[in-house]
Amino acid sequence: MRTRTVALIALSALGLTLAAAPAQAARSPVDEILARMSLPQKVGQLFTTYVYGNDANTPSAADAATNQRLYGVATPAEVVAKYHLGGVIYFAWTNSLQNPRQIATLSNGLQAAATGVPLAISTDQEHGVVSRMPAPATQFPGGMALGAGRNPVDAYRTGAVTGAELRAVGINQAWAPVADVNVNPANPVIGVRSFSSDPGLAATLTASQILGLQRGANTAASAKHFPGHGDTATDSHTGLPVITHSRDEWRRIDAPPFRAAIAAGVDAIMSAHIVVPALDPAEDPATLSKPIITGLLRGELGYRGVIVSDSLEMAGVRQKYGDERVPVLALKAGVDMLLMPPNLQLATDAVLGAVASGELTEARIDQSVRRILTLKQKRGLLSVKPVDPSAAERSVGSAAHQRVARSVTDRTVTAVRNDADVLPLAPGKSVLVTGWNSSVTGNVAALAGALGGATQLVTNLPNDAKIAEAVTAAQNHDVTVVLTSRAWDTTTADPGGRQQKLVKALVATGKPVVVVAVRDPYDLTAFPEVKTYLATYSYAAVSMESLGAVLLGTAPPRGKLPVEIPGLYAYGHGLTWRVR
């Protein structure tokens, strides 16, 4: 007291006053919510899973029966309330996603059922081969196509439009973008979902799309799959991939997009169910690896946001430990949000049991819940108002959004080879369109009809009889356009070997053949004799429209290869020509 009195006298002599001691800071909304949550409510916040039904309160009889079997209650709303879920993830196969009004109504019903804290409602809207929102939602061509376009602004605009349409229907978290660097052409699970095999380009576009989602549309983005799933020939859905990169290779190849994501302020980073011995000698899947999740992602990269596991139903995370151990080990590794456990009751009980036994502390649970609540606060999700289904119908797939999609996609079509100067197709030419997927080939045939010549479509390929039909038809047309999808891969359900047989038989006719790879650009390695070859990286309708413009000569090809075609063309290759 005497010291303070002396100080006051001295300051008074100088005409100054002693600043009052700061009042205790008021607790933040996150603190307030966390303080009043029970342990079961906190544990519920850790889990995001699916529920069955296209309406929160009146699912079909089949969906109600499935919910009853899995969760012990019939309706999606009851599942949310019973387990105090932190989030729900949408799929077409669980929620029969139909149109903006239905999805918005479902979201409103689920939010109304949330107990205390609104839901993070999410879906995998990467575009391209992984796209959950059906038409009329705006469709973009996906990551590798954006890599071919090389335009960060396009990646931003893709994120902004996607986020706006998700928010319109009540979805506030996107499991995108894919930050993996696809350096393995035989990768069965990433491929065209990746922006590029070049770490720098992948990093730039990852950051740009995150900014589009978060700044452009206030939608939480989630970079995936840490520490990098781009160099594997094993699908972690069905097996446990092993990545043989050294620590230095990881820093040079895999880490840059995640560093860029963190610099862009990404809300969440998703872990991969992969083993990287150089990063964790114990060879635990990354999702369950403290050296990778806490050591690298939290420590070396300095990430402070939400870490979410990839689906805990996947084989890659279930091979070494039982389902009751996986969620506990993931939390011990440093994961915050647990996605799609195969048995939600078992997983919840396991976490609660680990706290009761002392294996996990409630303070550790609080760390993760605080991060999840902070994400929700940042995105305005601590107080959610119902979305307007009528407004969703007006905004989702709007003409303005469709124009953005077409503008972006027009920069992605890549002309790899045009040795015979077949392209662009001359007016009046008769065209045969054939190859992979009847609906996609049908779209291209309709566009080719604009040439004014005869157009024929041979579909339901490939099989031997149809291959023979296509070869006969090709001999009666000026040019054949044949679409391929993963023709390099002879292990797929639509065998690449038969696609290869089709292309080789068409080339053998001596008539001009234009091969269009509508997914992986690597198909040319299966038939290097082809003289005219394009890559679209996507079979979305908007990609086929942009392809049609290149074929007809109303737009030039502008894309550059975002990956190498092994033994044939280097990263960055791409032809162009003047339009007629």
Residue, then its C-alpha position, 0 to 999 in steps of 0.5 A: m500500500r505504501t509503495r502505491t501511495v508513494a507512486l501516486i504522489a510522484l505521478s501527481a507531481l508530474g501531472l500524471t495518474l497511475a493506470a487502474a489495474p485491468a479488470q479481469a477479461a470477460r470470458s469469450p463465447v467459446d469459454e462460456i459454451l465450454a464451461r456449461m457443457s457436460l463431458p458427454q456433450k463435449v465428446g459429442q462435439l468431437f464427432t462428425t458422421y452421417v445420418y440416413g434420411n432426406d428429411a430430418n424428422t420424416p425419413s423413409a421407412a428404410d432410412a428410419a430402419t437403418n438409423q435404428r440399427l446404427y444409432g438406436v433411434a429412427t430420425p436424423a434429428e434424433v441421432v443429432a440430439k442423442y449423441h450431441l453431434g458436433g457435425v453431420i456429413y452429407f452424401a447422396w447415398t445417405n441423404s438422397l441429395q436432390n435439389p436446393r430446397q430439399i437440402a436446405t430443409l434438411s439442414n434446417g431440421l438438423q440444426a433445430a435438433a442440435t443440443g446447445v451448439p449448432l452443427a458443422i454441416s459438411t460435404d465433399q464438394e471438391h468438384g470433378v470426380v468427387s462432387r456431392m451436390p447435384a445439378p442444378a448446383t454449379q459444377f466445376p471440373g476439379g483440381m487437376a483441371l484448375g492446375a492445367g488452367r494455371n490461374p489462382v484467380d480461377a481457383y479462388r472463384t471456384g471456391a467462392v462460388t462453391g462456398a456460396e452455394l453450400r451456405a445457401v443450402g445450410i452446408n457450412q464446411a467443405w472437405a476441400p481442397v485436396a492439397d496432395v501433390n500427385v507425383n505417382p501416375a498410378n495413384p488410384v485414389i487421388g489422381v485428378r483430385s490433385f492440382s498438380s505434381d508440382p509442389g509450387l503450383a499445388a501450393t498456390l492453388t490450394a491457398s487460392q481455393i481456401l481463400g475463395l471458400q473462407r473469405g469469399a463465402n465464409t465457408a470452412a475449408s479443409a485441406k487434405h490429406f496430411p502429410g500427403h497422399g500423392d505418391t501411392a499406388t494403394d487406396s487407403h479406403t481399401g488398404l494401408p498405403v506406405i509412402t517411402h519419401s524421406r523427411d527431406e523429400w516430404r518437406r520438398i514435395d508434400a509439405p508446401p501445399f499444407r504450409a500454404a494452406i496454413a498461411a492462408g488461414v485454413d480452418a481445418i486440415m484432414s489427416a491421411h490413413i497412410v504410413v510414412p516410416a521416415l516421419d514415424p518409425a513406429e509405422d502408425p497410420a498418420t491419423l494415429s501418429k503423434p510424431i506426425i500430427t503433433g510433431l509435424l503438423r502442430g510443431e514444425l508447421g505451427y498449425r493451430g486450427v482444427i485437425v480432422s481425421d479422414s473417415l474412420e470407416m476406411a481400411g487404412v486406419r482399421q488394420k492395426y487397431g480395433d475400432e474401439r481404440v482408433p478414436v482414442l489413439a487419434l485424440k492422443a495423437g492430436v486429432d480434434m474432429l473424428l469423422m465417420p466412426p464405423n460404430l458411433q456408440l462404440a467410439t463415444d463410449a471408448v472416448l468416455g471410457a478413456v477419460a474415466s480411466g485417465e488415459l485421456t484427460e478432460a483437459r485434453i478433450d477441452q483442447s479439441v472442443r475449444r478448437i472446434l467451437t472457435l472454428k464455428q465462432k469464426r464462421g458464425l455458427l454459434s448462432v445459426k439462423p435457418v436458411d431460406p429454401s426459396a432463396a437457395e433455389r434462386s441462387v444455387g446454379s444461378a446464371a452468374h455462377q454458371r458463367v464463372a464455371r464456363s469461364v474457368t473451364d475454358r482455360t483448362v482443356t489441354a491439347v497434348r498432340n495434334d500431329a495430323d492437324v486434325l483439329p479444329l474440325a472443319p465445318g461439314k465433317s461427319v463425326l463418329v463419337t464413341g468411347w467411355n460412358s454413354s451420357v458423356t459421349g452423348n453430350v459430345a455428339a450433340l456438340a459435334g452436330a454443330l459442324g453440319g455434317a453427319t454425326q453418329l454415336v456408338t455407346n455402351l462401350p467397350n465390349d467386343a461387339k461394340i468395338a467392332e460396331a465402332v470400327t465399322a462406323a469409323q470407316n464411314h465418317d471423316v473423323t472419330v472422337v473417342l473418349t477414354s477414362r483411366a484407360w491406362d489402368t487395366t484393373t478398373a471395373d471398366p477395364g482399361g484394357r478394353q478401352q485400349k483395344l477400342v482405340k487401337a482398333l480405331v487407329a488401325t482403320g487409317k481414319p483420323v482419330v481424336v482421343v480425349a482423356v476425360r479423366d487422367p491425362y496419363d491415358l496416352t501412355a497406353f496408346p502412344e501411336v495416337k496422333t491427336y490427343l486432348a485432356t480435359y481432366s473431367y467429364a462434367a458437362v461444363s468440361m464437355e462444353s469447353l471441349g466442344a468449343v475446342l473441337l469445333g474451333t470456336a475457342p483455342p485450347r489453353g491448358k498446360l499439363p499440370v503433371e508429366i505424362p511419363g516418357l512422353y510429355a513434360y509438365g507444362h506442355g500444351l499446344t494452342w492454335r488460332v480459332r477459325 
